[in-house]
């Protein structure tokens, strides 16, 4: 990379033009945007109906490329076949990390604060030589009283960044991850003191009830005892919980108001915050059913659980 450039962004889109517009518009206003390459991965269609919507998204992105004044460079990769989100995301991250040592990952339904890229880049630099730290995350639940920044064991999926050294721990074998978590008696802790059954979600992943890359990423990091840094106030808002996604339902439980001011960037010791963990557990306990959305579990699973 050029000396004045920042970590590249891997941006994943499918068939939601309105969401893609909002997400790219927000990212365009970011501090460091002009120093950032954005690599946009457009998955292939599942159906003819999807193809029509995908063509509209790709046309918009090509026009965005041509008139680009916001980013250092914009690249578009169009898949003919449908990979699905999980495979598309893993392949996209792998391809970017073949060339670069870091990557920032966003999906088309994530709207960022203008300080998101700065937070990601600054902390990627601060913890680049800290093997205990596997990723930096931009979203945090709407919980009051969290520390300004804090670490949690594992990894997360709504606006995040990692190093090549961190992503190497990603294991796509959900059954292996599940069996090892069970063998090491880590299920209770993995489930945040059984406030939510993440372990079941991992099991569902290898018996074909879901195909979530996110639960595998969380399990991979957790099993290897790695940490993720979070902000105390969210720098990301998810606008996809509006029935527009393949496995999403309408909900406002995860809504966040993005900050209008930047963060004071400072290094903290890489160790899990037990105080923040308690607040997470309380949040999970109070919103247990709705958290099925977080890792893209199909709506019928939520309905069956409710009944």
Secondary structure as UniProt FT lines:
FT   TURN            3..4
FT   STRAND          9..13
FT   HELIX           17..28
FT   TURN            31..32
FT   HELIX           33..35
FT   STRAND          37..42
FT   HELIX           48..66
FT   STRAND          73..78
FT   HELIX           85..97
FT   TURN            98..99
FT   STRAND          102..107
FT   TURN            108..109
FT   STRAND          110..112
FT   TURN            114..115
FT   HELIX           116..126
FT   TURN            127..129
FT   TURN            131..132
FT   STRAND          133..137
FT   TURN            144..145
FT   STRAND          149..153
FT   STRAND          160..163
FT   HELIX           164..167
FT   TURN            168..169
FT   HELIX           174..183
FT   TURN            184..185
FT   HELIX           187..190
FT   TURN            191..195
FT   HELIX           198..206
FT   TURN            207..208
FT   HELIX           213..223
FT   TURN            224..225
FT   STRAND          227..231
FT   STRAND          236..238
FT   TURN            241..244
FT   TURN            246..247
FT   TURN            253..254
FT   HELIX           274..286
FT   TURN            287..288
FT   HELIX           289..295
FT   HELIX           299..306
//
